[in-house]
């Protein structure tokens, strides 16, 4: 399990209100190493994970960024159940599936 803390941010492009946590560089390196050994990469180089914030767990994919990092999408139901909002500092944990 990889744990990290990041600020919840809202993507401003396009339609809808997508929210993300940016996974810090040290954890991104760990993800690349772990996923190359055990996970099947999906579309856009995404990696399937189980994510957890507070007591809220869900299955999703993390998406690679040009800088070598990853972003974790946080859907509305998770934000509501975990009582978090844009700009909050959030501790999350992910396990690669």
mmCIF file as gemmi writes it, N, C-alpha and C atoms, coordinates in Angstrom:
data_model
loop_
_atom_site.group_PDB
_atom_site.id
_atom_site.type_symbol
_atom_site.label_atom_id
_atom_site.label_alt_id
_atom_site.label_comp_id
_atom_site.label_asym_id
_atom_site.label_entity_id
_atom_site.label_seq_id
_atom_site.pdbx_PDB_ins_code
_atom_site.Cartn_x
_atom_site.Cartn_y
_atom_site.Cartn_z
_atom_site.occupancy
_atom_site.B_iso_or_equiv
_atom_site.pdbx_formal_charge
_atom_site.auth_seq_id
_atom_site.auth_asym_id
_atom_site.pdbx_PDB_model_num
ATOM 1 N N . UNK Axp A 1 ? 0.844 -1.171 0 1 0 ? 1 A 1
ATOM 2 C CA . UNK Axp A 1 ? 0 0 0 1 0 ? 1 A 1
ATOM 3 C C . UNK Axp A 1 ? 0.892 1.238 0 1 0 ? 1 A 1
ATOM 4 N N . UNK Axp A 2 ? 0.548 2.199 -0.824 1 0 ? 2 A 1
ATOM 5 C CA . UNK Axp A 2 ? 1.294 3.448 -0.944 1 0 ? 2 A 1
ATOM 6 C C . UNK Axp A 2 ? 0.426 4.566 -0.383 1 0 ? 2 A 1
ATOM 7 N N . UNK Axp A 3 ? 0.936 5.264 0.62 1 0 ? 3 A 1
ATOM 8 C CA . UNK Axp A 3 ? 0.178 6.346 1.249 1 0 ? 3 A 1
ATOM 9 C C . UNK Axp A 3 ? 0.831 7.679 0.918 1 0 ? 3 A 1
ATOM 10 N N . UNK Axp A 4 ? 0.003 8.701 0.688 1 0 ? 4 A 1
ATOM 11 C CA . UNK Axp A 4 ? 0.521 10.029 0.375 1 0 ? 4 A 1
ATOM 12 C C . UNK Axp A 4 ? -0.485 11.091 0.805 1 0 ? 4 A 1
ATOM 13 N N . UNK Axp A 5 ? -0.001 12.322 0.891 1 0 ? 5 A 1
ATOM 14 C CA . UNK Axp A 5 ? -0.859 13.468 1.209 1 0 ? 5 A 1
ATOM 15 C C . UNK Axp A 5 ? -0.703 14.488 0.094 1 0 ? 5 A 1
ATOM 16 N N . UNK Axp A 6 ? -1.835 15.015 -0.376 1 0 ? 6 A 1
ATOM 17 C CA . UNK Axp A 6 ? -1.827 15.984 -1.474 1 0 ? 6 A 1
ATOM 18 C C . UNK Axp A 6 ? -3.064 16.87 -1.36 1 0 ? 6 A 1
ATOM 19 N N . UNK Axp A 7 ? -3.041 17.981 -2.07 1 0 ? 7 A 1
ATOM 20 C CA . UNK Axp A 7 ? -4.174 18.9 -2.096 1 0 ? 7 A 1
ATOM 21 C C . UNK Axp A 7 ? -5.147 18.468 -3.19 1 0 ? 7 A 1
ATOM 22 N N . UNK Axp A 8 ? -6.43 18.392 -2.853 1 0 ? 8 A 1
ATOM 23 C CA . UNK Axp A 8 ? -7.471 18.048 -3.829 1 0 ? 8 A 1
ATOM 24 C C . UNK Axp A 8 ? -7.688 19.249 -4.753 1 0 ? 8 A 1
ATOM 25 N N . UNK Axp A 9 ? -7.591 19.009 -6.065 1 0 ? 9 A 1
ATOM 26 C CA . UNK Axp A 9 ? -7.765 20.097 -7.02 1 0 ? 9 A 1
ATOM 27 C C . UNK Axp A 9 ? -8.789 19.727 -8.087 1 0 ? 9 A 1
ATOM 28 N N . UNK Axp A 10 ? -9.357 20.748 -8.695 1 0 ? 10 A 1
ATOM 29 C CA . UNK Axp A 10 ? -10.387 20.576 -9.72 1 0 ? 10 A 1
ATOM 30 C C . UNK Axp A 10 ? -9.798 20.927 -11.075 1 0 ? 10 A 1
ATOM 31 N N . UNK Axp A 11 ? -9.991 20.023 -12.031 1 0 ? 11 A 1
ATOM 32 C CA . UNK Axp A 11 ? -9.545 20.272 -13.403 1 0 ? 11 A 1
ATOM 33 C C . UNK Axp A 11 ? -10.449 21.325 -14.017 1 0 ? 11 A 1
ATOM 34 N N . UNK Axp A 12 ? -9.865 22.359 -14.593 1 0 ? 12 A 1
ATOM 35 C CA . UNK Axp A 12 ? -10.659 23.48 -15.098 1 0 ? 12 A 1
ATOM 36 C C . UNK Axp A 12 ? -11.012 23.374 -16.572 1 0 ? 12 A 1
ATOM 37 N N . UNK Axp A 13 ? -10.475 22.394 -17.281 1 0 ? 13 A 1
ATOM 38 C CA . UNK Axp A 13 ? -10.759 22.276 -18.7 1 0 ? 13 A 1
ATOM 39 C C . UNK Axp A 13 ? -11.969 21.407 -18.98 1 0 ? 13 A 1
ATOM 40 N N . UNK Axp A 14 ? -12.602 21.641 -20.122 1 0 ? 14 A 1
ATOM 41 C CA . UNK Axp A 14 ? -13.706 20.787 -20.55 1 0 ? 14 A 1
ATOM 42 C C . UNK Axp A 14 ? -14.95 20.917 -19.702 1 0 ? 14 A 1
ATOM 43 N N . UNK Axp A 15 ? -15.826 19.941 -19.842 1 0 ? 15 A 1
ATOM 44 C CA . UNK Axp A 15 ? -17.087 19.942 -19.115 1 0 ? 15 A 1
ATOM 45 C C . UNK Axp A 15 ? -16.977 19.083 -17.859 1 0 ? 15 A 1
ATOM 46 N N . UNK Axp A 16 ? -17.881 19.299 -16.927 1 0 ? 16 A 1
ATOM 47 C CA . UNK Axp A 16 ? -17.893 18.504 -15.713 1 0 ? 16 A 1
ATOM 48 C C . UNK Axp A 16 ? -16.964 19.086 -14.664 1 0 ? 16 A 1
ATOM 49 N N . UNK Axp A 17 ? -16.887 18.388 -13.567 1 0 ? 17 A 1
ATOM 50 C CA . UNK Axp A 17 ? -16.047 18.874 -12.469 1 0 ? 17 A 1
ATOM 51 C C . UNK Axp A 17 ? -15.172 17.731 -11.957 1 0 ? 17 A 1
ATOM 52 N N . UNK Axp A 18 ? -14.169 17.377 -12.735 1 0 ? 18 A 1
ATOM 53 C CA . UNK Axp A 18 ? -13.239 16.321 -12.358 1 0 ? 18 A 1
ATOM 54 C C . UNK Axp A 18 ? -12.321 16.826 -11.26 1 0 ? 18 A 1
ATOM 55 N N . UNK Axp A 19 ? -12.151 16.012 -10.216 1 0 ? 19 A 1
ATOM 56 C CA . UNK Axp A 19 ? -11.275 16.343 -9.097 1 0 ? 19 A 1
ATOM 57 C C . UNK Axp A 19 ? -10.175 15.287 -8.996 1 0 ? 19 A 1
ATOM 58 N N . UNK Axp A 20 ? -8.97 15.739 -8.609 1 0 ? 20 A 1
ATOM 59 C CA . UNK Axp A 20 ? -7.816 14.852 -8.578 1 0 ? 20 A 1
ATOM 60 C C . UNK Axp A 20 ? -6.925 15.132 -7.379 1 0 ? 20 A 1
ATOM 61 N N . UNK Axp A 21 ? -6.131 14.132 -7.036 1 0 ? 21 A 1
ATOM 62 C CA . UNK Axp A 21 ? -4.993 14.282 -6.15 1 0 ? 21 A 1
ATOM 63 C C . UNK Axp A 21 ? -3.762 13.971 -6.991 1 0 ? 21 A 1
ATOM 64 N N . UNK Axp A 22 ? -2.742 14.807 -6.907 1 0 ? 22 A 1
ATOM 65 C CA . UNK Axp A 22 ? -1.496 14.553 -7.602 1 0 ? 22 A 1
ATOM 66 C C . UNK Axp A 22 ? -0.608 13.722 -6.685 1 0 ? 22 A 1
ATOM 67 N N . UNK Axp A 23 ? -0.213 12.567 -7.158 1 0 ? 23 A 1
ATOM 68 C CA . UNK Axp A 23 ? 0.631 11.669 -6.37 1 0 ? 23 A 1
ATOM 69 C C . UNK Axp A 23 ? 2.051 12.216 -6.39 1 0 ? 23 A 1
ATOM 70 N N . UNK Axp A 24 ? 2.662 12.426 -5.216 1 0 ? 24 A 1
ATOM 71 C CA . UNK Axp A 24 ? 4.009 13.005 -5.151 1 0 ? 24 A 1
ATOM 72 C C . UNK Axp A 24 ? 5.056 12.161 -5.881 1 0 ? 24 A 1
ATOM 73 N N . UNK Axp A 25 ? 6.171 12.809 -6.313 1 0 ? 25 A 1
ATOM 74 C CA . UNK Axp A 25 ? 7.202 12.126 -7.118 1 0 ? 25 A 1
ATOM 75 C C . UNK Axp A 25 ? 7.768 10.85 -6.489 1 0 ? 25 A 1
ATOM 76 N N . UNK Axp A 26 ? 8.06 10.853 -5.2 1 0 ? 26 A 1
ATOM 77 C CA . UNK Axp A 26 ? 8.638 9.645 -4.586 1 0 ? 26 A 1
ATOM 78 C C . UNK Axp A 26 ? 7.69 8.458 -4.688 1 0 ? 26 A 1
ATOM 79 N N . UNK Axp A 27 ? 6.412 8.706 -4.466 1 0 ? 27 A 1
ATOM 80 C CA . UNK Axp A 27 ? 5.422 7.635 -4.561 1 0 ? 27 A 1
ATOM 81 C C . UNK Axp A 27 ? 5.205 7.223 -6.013 1 0 ? 27 A 1
ATOM 82 N N . UNK Axp A 28 ? 5.326 8.178 -6.951 1 0 ? 28 A 1
ATOM 83 C CA . UNK Axp A 28 ? 5.175 7.858 -8.37 1 0 ? 28 A 1
ATOM 84 C C . UNK Axp A 28 ? 6.259 6.882 -8.819 1 0 ? 28 A 1
ATOM 85 N N . UNK Axp A 29 ? 7.479 7.066 -8.312 1 0 ? 29 A 1
ATOM 86 C CA . UNK Axp A 29 ? 8.573 6.135 -8.633 1 0 ? 29 A 1
ATOM 87 C C . UNK Axp A 29 ? 8.22 4.748 -8.118 1 0 ? 29 A 1
ATOM 88 N N . UNK Axp A 30 ? 7.724 4.678 -6.9 1 0 ? 30 A 1
ATOM 89 C CA . UNK Axp A 30 ? 7.322 3.392 -6.317 1 0 ? 30 A 1
ATOM 90 C C . UNK Axp A 30 ? 6.222 2.733 -7.148 1 0 ? 30 A 1
ATOM 91 N N . UNK Axp A 31 ? 5.269 3.519 -7.61 1 0 ? 31 A 1
ATOM 92 C CA . UNK Axp A 31 ? 4.173 2.996 -8.437 1 0 ? 31 A 1
ATOM 93 C C . UNK Axp A 31 ? 4.717 2.427 -9.738 1 0 ? 31 A 1
ATOM 94 N N . UNK Axp A 32 ? 5.605 3.167 -10.397 1 0 ? 32 A 1
ATOM 95 C CA . UNK Axp A 32 ? 6.182 2.676 -11.66 1 0 ? 32 A 1
ATOM 96 C C . UNK Axp A 32 ? 6.906 1.351 -11.455 1 0 ? 32 A 1
ATOM 97 N N . UNK Axp A 33 ? 7.678 1.263 -10.384 1 0 ? 33 A 1
ATOM 98 C CA . UNK Axp A 33 ? 8.412 0.02 -10.118 1 0 ? 33 A 1
ATOM 99 C C . UNK Axp A 33 ? 7.457 -1.132 -9.824 1 0 ? 33 A 1
ATOM 100 N N . UNK Axp A 34 ? 6.483 -0.881 -8.973 1 0 ? 34 A 1
ATOM 101 C CA . UNK Axp A 34 ? 5.542 -1.941 -8.589 1 0 ? 34 A 1
ATOM 102 C C . UNK Axp A 34 ? 4.639 -2.336 -9.75 1 0 ? 34 A 1
ATOM 103 N N . UNK Axp A 35 ? 4.157 -1.362 -10.51 1 0 ? 35 A 1
ATOM 104 C CA . UNK Axp A 35 ? 3.22 -1.676 -11.59 1 0 ? 35 A 1
ATOM 105 C C . UNK Axp A 35 ? 3.914 -2.367 -12.759 1 0 ? 35 A 1
ATOM 106 N N . UNK Axp A 36 ? 5.185 -2.075 -12.98 1 0 ? 36 A 1
ATOM 107 C CA . UNK Axp A 36 ? 5.882 -2.733 -14.097 1 0 ? 36 A 1
ATOM 108 C C . UNK Axp A 36 ? 6.094 -4.211 -13.81 1 0 ? 36 A 1
ATOM 109 N N . UNK Axp A 37 ? 6.132 -4.568 -12.538 1 0 ? 37 A 1
ATOM 110 C CA . UNK Axp A 37 ? 6.346 -5.968 -12.168 1 0 ? 37 A 1
ATOM 111 C C . UNK Axp A 37 ? 5.058 -6.762 -12.043 1 0 ? 37 A 1
ATOM 112 N N . UNK Axp A 38 ? 3.947 -6.077 -11.714 1 0 ? 38 A 1
ATOM 113 C CA . UNK Axp A 38 ? 2.766 -6.86 -11.372 1 0 ? 38 A 1
ATOM 114 C C . UNK Axp A 38 ? 1.47 -6.476 -12.074 1 0 ? 38 A 1
ATOM 115 N N . UNK Axp A 39 ? 1.366 -5.294 -12.594 1 0 ? 39 A 1
ATOM 116 C CA . UNK Axp A 39 ? 0.072 -4.836 -13.111 1 0 ? 39 A 1
ATOM 117 C C . UNK Axp A 39 ? 0.062 -4.792 -14.633 1 0 ? 39 A 1
ATOM 118 N N . UNK Axp A 40 ? -1.113 -4.932 -15.178 1 0 ? 40 A 1
ATOM 119 C CA . UNK Axp A 40 ? -1.314 -4.783 -16.613 1 0 ? 40 A 1
ATOM 120 C C . UNK Axp A 40 ? -1.704 -3.335 -16.864 1 0 ? 40 A 1
ATOM 121 N N . UNK Axp A 41 ? -0.971 -2.66 -17.703 1 0 ? 41 A 1
ATOM 122 C CA . UNK Axp A 41 ? -1.292 -1.268 -18.023 1 0 ? 41 A 1
ATOM 123 C C . UNK Axp A 41 ? -2.509 -1.24 -18.93 1 0 ? 41 A 1
ATOM 124 N N . UNK Axp A 42 ? -3.311 -0.223 -18.728 1 0 ? 42 A 1
ATOM 125 C CA . UNK Axp A 42 ? -4.545 -0.065 -19.479 1 0 ? 42 A 1
ATOM 126 C C . UNK Axp A 42 ? -4.402 1.136 -20.406 1 0 ? 42 A 1
ATOM 127 N N . UNK Axp A 43 ? -5.523 1.585 -20.969 1 0 ? 43 A 1
ATOM 128 C CA . UNK Axp A 43 ? -5.512 2.726 -21.875 1 0 ? 43 A 1
ATOM 129 C C . UNK Axp A 43 ? -4.821 3.935 -21.283 1 0 ? 43 A 1
ATOM 130 N N . UNK Axp A 44 ? -4.089 4.662 -22.107 1 0 ? 44 A 1
ATOM 131 C CA . UNK Axp A 44 ? -3.359 5.872 -21.72 1 0 ? 44 A 1
ATOM 132 C C . UNK Axp A 44 ? -2.258 5.583 -20.703 1 0 ? 44 A 1
ATOM 133 N N . UNK Axp A 45 ? -1.891 4.319 -20.496 1 0 ? 45 A 1
ATOM 134 C CA . UNK Axp A 45 ? -0.869 3.969 -19.521 1 0 ? 45 A 1
ATOM 135 C C . UNK Axp A 45 ? -1.369 3.985 -18.09 1 0 ? 45 A 1
ATOM 136 N N . UNK Axp A 46 ? -2.7 3.986 -17.936 1 0 ? 46 A 1
ATOM 137 C CA . UNK Axp A 46 ? -3.279 4.019 -16.589 1 0 ? 46 A 1
ATOM 138 C C . UNK Axp A 46 ? -3.012 2.711 -15.847 1 0 ? 46 A 1
ATOM 139 N N . UNK Axp A 47 ? -3.074 2.782 -14.537 1 0 ? 47 A 1
ATOM 140 C CA . UNK Axp A 47 ? -2.827 1.625 -13.676 1 0 ? 47 A 1
ATOM 141 C C . UNK Axp A 47 ? -4.029 1.462 -12.746 1 0 ? 47 A 1
ATOM 142 N N . UNK Axp A 48 ? -4.618 0.259 -12.708 1 0 ? 48 A 1
ATOM 143 C CA . UNK Axp A 48 ? -5.759 -0.017 -11.821 1 0 ? 48 A 1
ATOM 144 C C . UNK Axp A 48 ? -5.293 -0.073 -10.378 1 0 ? 48 A 1
ATOM 145 N N . UNK Axp A 49 ? -6.069 0.59 -9.504 1 0 ? 49 A 1
ATOM 146 C CA . UNK Axp A 49 ? -5.733 0.62 -8.08 1 0 ? 49 A 1
ATOM 147 C C . UNK Axp A 49 ? -6.999 0.527 -7.237 1 0 ? 49 A 1
ATOM 148 N N . UNK Axp A 50 ? -6.799 0.128 -5.991 1 0 ? 50 A 1
ATOM 149 C CA . UNK Axp A 50 ? -7.823 0.334 -4.984 1 0 ? 50 A 1
ATOM 150 C C . UNK Axp A 50 ? -7.335 1.533 -4.188 1 0 ? 50 A 1
ATOM 151 N N . UNK Axp A 51 ? -8.205 2.529 -4.052 1 0 ? 51 A 1
ATOM 152 C CA . UNK Axp A 51 ? -7.84 3.757 -3.348 1 0 ? 51 A 1
ATOM 153 C C . UNK Axp A 51 ? -8.675 3.876 -2.077 1 0 ? 51 A 1
ATOM 154 N N . UNK Axp A 52 ? -8.122 4.6 -1.104 1 0 ? 52 A 1
ATOM 155 C CA . UNK Axp A 52 ? -8.84 4.793 0.152 1 0 ? 52 A 1
ATOM 156 C C . UNK Axp A 52 ? -8.531 6.179 0.702 1 0 ? 52 A 1
ATOM 157 N N . UNK Axp A 53 ? -9.58 6.899 1.065 1 0 ? 53 A 1
ATOM 158 C CA . UNK Axp A 53 ? -9.486 8.179 1.762 1 0 ? 53 A 1
ATOM 159 C C . UNK Axp A 53 ? -10.388 8.058 2.976 1 0 ? 53 A 1
ATOM 160 N N . UNK Axp A 54 ? -9.82 8.307 4.15 1 0 ? 54 A 1
ATOM 161 C CA . UNK Axp A 54 ? -10.546 8.099 5.413 1 0 ? 54 A 1
ATOM 162 C C . UNK Axp A 54 ? -11.049 6.657 5.409 1 0 ? 54 A 1
ATOM 163 N N . UNK Axp A 55 ? -12.351 6.448 5.584 1 0 ? 55 A 1
ATOM 164 C CA . UNK Axp A 55 ? -12.889 5.087 5.582 1 0 ? 55 A 1
ATOM 165 C C . UNK Axp A 55 ? -13.541 4.725 4.243 1 0 ? 55 A 1
ATOM 166 N N . UNK Axp A 56 ? -13.353 5.574 3.237 1 0 ? 56 A 1
ATOM 167 C CA . UNK Axp A 56 ? -13.992 5.381 1.934 1 0 ? 56 A 1
ATOM 168 C C . UNK Axp A 56 ? -13.006 4.724 0.969 1 0 ? 56 A 1
ATOM 169 N N . UNK Axp A 57 ? -13.344 3.526 0.497 1 0 ? 57 A 1
ATOM 170 C CA . UNK Axp A 57 ? -12.496 2.794 -0.451 1 0 ? 57 A 1
ATOM 171 C C . UNK Axp A 57 ? -13.242 2.615 -1.767 1 0 ? 57 A 1
ATOM 172 N N . UNK Axp A 58 ? -12.488 2.641 -2.875 1 0 ? 58 A 1
ATOM 173 C CA . UNK Axp A 58 ? -13.088 2.42 -4.184 1 0 ? 58 A 1
ATOM 174 C C . UNK Axp A 58 ? -12.004 1.944 -5.147 1 0 ? 58 A 1
ATOM 175 N N . UNK Axp A 59 ? -12.439 1.361 -6.263 1 0 ? 59 A 1
ATOM 176 C CA . UNK Axp A 59 ? -11.528 0.906 -7.304 1 0 ? 59 A 1
ATOM 177 C C . UNK Axp A 59 ? -11.566 1.913 -8.441 1 0 ? 59 A 1
ATOM 178 N N . UNK Axp A 60 ? -10.387 2.277 -8.934 1 0 ? 60 A 1
ATOM 179 C CA . UNK Axp A 60 ? -10.275 3.266 -10 1 0 ? 60 A 1
ATOM 180 C C . UNK Axp A 60 ? -8.971 3.044 -10.736 1 0 ? 60 A 1
ATOM 181 N N . UNK Axp A 61 ? -8.589 3.981 -11.575 1 0 ? 61 A 1
ATOM 182 C CA . UNK Axp A 61 ? -7.292 3.962 -12.248 1 0 ? 61 A 1
ATOM 183 C C . UNK Axp A 61 ? -6.574 5.265 -11.957 1 0 ? 61 A 1
ATOM 184 N N . UNK Axp A 62 ? -5.249 5.194 -11.856 1 0 ? 62 A 1
ATOM 185 C CA . UNK Axp A 62 ? -4.441 6.402 -11.783 1 0 ? 62 A 1
ATOM 186 C C . UNK Axp A 62 ? -3.864 6.639 -13.17 1 0 ? 62 A 1
ATOM 187 N N . UNK Axp A 63 ? -3.644 7.897 -13.512 1 0 ? 63 A 1
ATOM 188 C CA . UNK Axp A 63 ? -3.231 8.248 -14.86 1 0 ? 63 A 1
ATOM 189 C C . UNK Axp A 63 ? -1.859 8.908 -14.857 1 0 ? 63 A 1
ATOM 190 N N . UNK Axp A 64 ? -0.973 8.459 -15.756 1 0 ? 64 A 1
ATOM 191 C CA . UNK Axp A 64 ? 0.372 9.036 -15.818 1 0 ? 64 A 1
ATOM 192 C C . UNK Axp A 64 ? 0.339 10.452 -16.388 1 0 ? 64 A 1
ATOM 193 N N . UNK Axp A 65 ? 1.301 11.251 -15.946 1 0 ? 65 A 1
ATOM 194 C CA . UNK Axp A 65 ? 1.462 12.616 -16.428 1 0 ? 65 A 1
ATOM 195 C C . UNK Axp A 65 ? 2.776 12.737 -17.189 1 0 ? 65 A 1
ATOM 196 N N . UNK Axp A 66 ? 2.911 13.776 -17.989 1 0 ? 66 A 1
ATOM 197 C CA . UNK Axp A 66 ? 4.121 13.964 -18.796 1 0 ? 66 A 1
ATOM 198 C C . UNK Axp A 66 ? 5.383 14.062 -17.945 1 0 ? 66 A 1
ATOM 199 N N . UNK Axp A 67 ? 5.246 14.562 -16.708 1 0 ? 67 A 1
ATOM 200 C CA . UNK Axp A 67 ? 6.414 14.737 -15.841 1 0 ? 67 A 1
ATOM 201 C C . UNK Axp A 67 ? 6.816 13.452 -15.125 1 0 ? 67 A 1
ATOM 202 N N . UNK Axp A 68 ? 6.129 12.343 -15.409 1 0 ? 68 A 1
ATOM 203 C CA . UNK Axp A 68 ? 6.449 11.069 -14.784 1 0 ? 68 A 1
ATOM 204 C C . UNK Axp A 68 ? 5.613 10.762 -13.555 1 0 ? 68 A 1
ATOM 205 N N . UNK Axp A 69 ? 4.791 11.711 -13.132 1 0 ? 69 A 1
ATOM 206 C CA . UNK Axp A 69 ? 3.917 11.502 -11.985 1 0 ? 69 A 1
ATOM 207 C C . UNK Axp A 69 ? 2.607 10.843 -12.377 1 0 ? 69 A 1
ATOM 208 N N . UNK Axp A 70 ? 1.708 10.773 -11.415 1 0 ? 70 A 1
ATOM 209 C CA . UNK Axp A 70 ? 0.376 10.213 -11.626 1 0 ? 70 A 1
ATOM 210 C C . UNK Axp A 70 ? -0.655 11.102 -10.938 1 0 ? 70 A 1
ATOM 211 N N . UNK Axp A 71 ? -1.894 11.017 -11.424 1 0 ? 71 A 1
ATOM 212 C CA . UNK Axp A 71 ? -3.005 11.675 -10.744 1 0 ? 71 A 1
ATOM 213 C C . UNK Axp A 71 ? -4.076 10.64 -10.43 1 0 ? 71 A 1
ATOM 214 N N . UNK Axp A 72 ? -4.712 10.835 -9.282 1 0 ? 72 A 1
ATOM 215 C CA . UNK Axp A 72 ? -5.78 9.957 -8.8 1 0 ? 72 A 1
ATOM 216 C C . UNK Axp A 72 ? -7.098 10.714 -8.896 1 0 ? 72 A 1
ATOM 217 N N . UNK Axp A 73 ? -8.051 10.248 -9.733 1 0 ? 73 A 1
ATOM 218 C CA . UNK Axp A 73 ? -9.357 10.895 -9.779 1 0 ? 73 A 1
ATOM 219 C C . UNK Axp A 73 ? -10.151 10.572 -8.518 1 0 ? 73 A 1
ATOM 220 N N . UNK Axp A 74 ? -10.862 11.584 -8.012 1 0 ? 74 A 1
ATOM 221 C CA . UNK Axp A 74 ? -11.67 11.416 -6.802 1 0 ? 74 A 1
ATOM 222 C C . UNK Axp A 74 ? -13.09 11.834 -7.15 1 0 ? 74 A 1
ATOM 223 N N . UNK Axp A 75 ? -13.97 10.85 -7.322 1 0 ? 75 A 1
ATOM 224 C CA . UNK Axp A 75 ? -15.328 11.134 -7.771 1 0 ? 75 A 1
ATOM 225 C C . UNK Axp A 75 ? -16.171 11.788 -6.676 1 0 ? 75 A 1
ATOM 226 N N . UNK Axp A 76 ? -17.287 12.385 -7.095 1 0 ? 76 A 1
ATOM 227 C CA . UNK Axp A 76 ? -18.148 13.157 -6.198 1 0 ? 76 A 1
ATOM 228 C C . UNK Axp A 76 ? -18.617 12.344 -4.992 1 0 ? 76 A 1
ATOM 229 N N . UNK Axp A 77 ? -19.003 11.105 -5.206 1 0 ? 77 A 1
ATOM 230 C CA . UNK Axp A 77 ? -19.489 10.276 -4.098 1 0 ? 77 A 1
ATOM 231 C C . UNK Axp A 77 ? -18.407 10.085 -3.036 1 0 ? 77 A 1
ATOM 232 N N . UNK Axp A 78 ? -17.173 9.884 -3.471 1 0 ? 78 A 1
ATOM 233 C CA . UNK Axp A 78 ? -16.06 9.726 -2.532 1 0 ? 78 A 1
ATOM 234 C C . UNK Axp A 78 ? -15.835 11.032 -1.777 1 0 ? 78 A 1
ATOM 235 N N . UNK Axp A 79 ? -15.83 12.155 -2.484 1 0 ? 79 A 1
ATOM 236 C CA . UNK Axp A 79 ? -15.632 13.456 -1.829 1 0 ? 79 A 1
ATOM 237 C C . UNK Axp A 79 ? -16.715 13.706 -0.784 1 0 ? 79 A 1
ATOM 238 N N . UNK Axp A 80 ? -17.959 13.386 -1.126 1 0 ? 80 A 1
ATOM 239 C CA . UNK Axp A 80 ? -19.068 13.596 -0.205 1 0 ? 80 A 1
ATOM 240 C C . UNK Axp A 80 ? -18.926 12.701 1.024 1 0 ? 80 A 1
ATOM 241 N N . UNK Axp A 81 ? -18.683 11.398 0.801 1 0 ? 81 A 1
ATOM 242 C CA . UNK Axp A 81 ? -18.592 10.449 1.919 1 0 ? 81 A 1
ATOM 243 C C . UNK Axp A 81 ? -17.379 10.7 2.807 1 0 ? 81 A 1
ATOM 244 N N . UNK Axp A 82 ? -16.275 11.206 2.229 1 0 ? 82 A 1
ATOM 245 C CA . UNK Axp A 82 ? -15.066 11.489 3 1 0 ? 82 A 1
ATOM 246 C C . UNK Axp A 82 ? -15.056 12.92 3.547 1 0 ? 82 A 1
ATOM 247 N N . UNK Axp A 83 ? -16.085 13.694 3.189 1 0 ? 83 A 1
ATOM 248 C CA . UNK Axp A 83 ? -16.221 15.086 3.646 1 0 ? 83 A 1
ATOM 249 C C . UNK Axp A 83 ? -14.989 15.92 3.275 1 0 ? 83 A 1
ATOM 250 N N . UNK Axp A 84 ? -14.62 15.861 1.991 1 0 ? 84 A 1
ATOM 251 C CA . UNK Axp A 84 ? -13.487 16.652 1.503 1 0 ? 84 A 1
ATOM 252 C C . UNK Axp A 84 ? -13.948 17.536 0.354 1 0 ? 84 A 1
ATOM 253 N N . UNK Axp A 85 ? -13.201 18.618 0.119 1 0 ? 85 A 1
ATOM 254 C CA . UNK Axp A 85 ? -13.552 19.567 -0.934 1 0 ? 85 A 1
ATOM 255 C C . UNK Axp A 85 ? -12.28 20.099 -1.583 1 0 ? 85 A 1
ATOM 256 N N . UNK Axp A 86 ? -12.451 20.739 -2.727 1 0 ? 86 A 1
ATOM 257 C CA . UNK Axp A 86 ? -11.343 21.347 -3.446 1 0 ? 86 A 1
ATOM 258 C C . UNK Axp A 86 ? -10.519 22.21 -2.501 1 0 ? 86 A 1
ATOM 259 N N . UNK Axp A 87 ? -9.203 22.03 -2.557 1 0 ? 87 A 1
ATOM 260 C CA . UNK Axp A 87 ? -8.291 22.805 -1.729 1 0 ? 87 A 1
ATOM 261 C C . UNK Axp A 87 ? -7.918 22.129 -0.418 1 0 ? 87 A 1
ATOM 262 N N . UNK Axp A 88 ? -8.639 21.067 -0.048 1 0 ? 88 A 1
ATOM 263 C CA . UNK Axp A 88 ? -8.318 20.349 1.179 1 0 ? 88 A 1
ATOM 264 C C . UNK Axp A 88 ? -7.049 19.527 1.008 1 0 ? 88 A 1
ATOM 265 N N . UNK Axp A 89 ? -6.254 19.453 2.071 1 0 ? 89 A 1
ATOM 266 C CA . UNK Axp A 89 ? -5.112 18.548 2.09 1 0 ? 89 A 1
ATOM 267 C C . UNK Axp A 89 ? -5.649 17.177 2.521 1 0 ? 89 A 1
ATOM 268 N N . UNK Axp A 90 ? -5.416 16.176 1.675 1 0 ? 90 A 1
ATOM 269 C CA . UNK Axp A 90 ? -6.04 14.868 1.841 1 0 ? 90 A 1
ATOM 270 C C . UNK Axp A 90 ? -4.954 13.784 1.919 1 0 ? 90 A 1
ATOM 271 N N . UNK Axp A 91 ? -5.112 12.861 2.857 1 0 ? 91 A 1
ATOM 272 C CA . UNK Axp A 91 ? -4.246 11.687 2.915 1 0 ? 91 A 1
ATOM 273 C C . UNK Axp A 91 ? -4.983 10.532 2.268 1 0 ? 91 A 1
ATOM 274 N N . UNK Axp A 92 ? -4.327 9.91 1.317 1 0 ? 92 A 1
ATOM 275 C CA . UNK Axp A 92 ? -4.917 8.794 0.575 1 0 ? 92 A 1
ATOM 276 C C . UNK Axp A 92 ? -3.943 7.633 0.566 1 0 ? 92 A 1
ATOM 277 N N . UNK Axp A 93 ? -4.486 6.44 0.324 1 0 ? 93 A 1
ATOM 278 C CA . UNK Axp A 93 ? -3.664 5.247 0.169 1 0 ? 93 A 1
ATOM 279 C C . UNK Axp A 93 ? -4.129 4.52 -1.078 1 0 ? 93 A 1
ATOM 280 N N . UNK Axp A 94 ? -3.178 3.948 -1.806 1 0 ? 94 A 1
ATOM 281 C CA . UNK Axp A 94 ? -3.532 3.164 -2.992 1 0 ? 94 A 1
ATOM 282 C C . UNK Axp A 94 ? -2.773 1.836 -2.958 1 0 ? 94 A 1
ATOM 283 N N . UNK Axp A 95 ? -3.448 0.82 -3.505 1 0 ? 95 A 1
ATOM 284 C CA . UNK Axp A 95 ? -2.845 -0.497 -3.7 1 0 ? 95 A 1
ATOM 285 C C . UNK Axp A 95 ? -3.01 -0.844 -5.161 1 0 ? 95 A 1
ATOM 286 N N . UNK Axp A 96 ? -1.948 -1.208 -5.815 1 0 ? 96 A 1
ATOM 287 C CA . UNK Axp A 96 ? -2 -1.576 -7.222 1 0 ? 96 A 1
ATOM 288 C C . UNK Axp A 96 ? -2.655 -2.931 -7.361 1 0 ? 96 A 1
ATOM 289 N N . UNK Axp A 97 ? -3.594 -3.032 -8.293 1 0 ? 97 A 1
ATOM 290 C CA . UNK Axp A 97 ? -4.325 -4.282 -8.518 1 0 ? 97 A 1
ATOM 291 C C . UNK Axp A 97 ? -3.659 -5.109 -9.597 1 0 ? 97 A 1
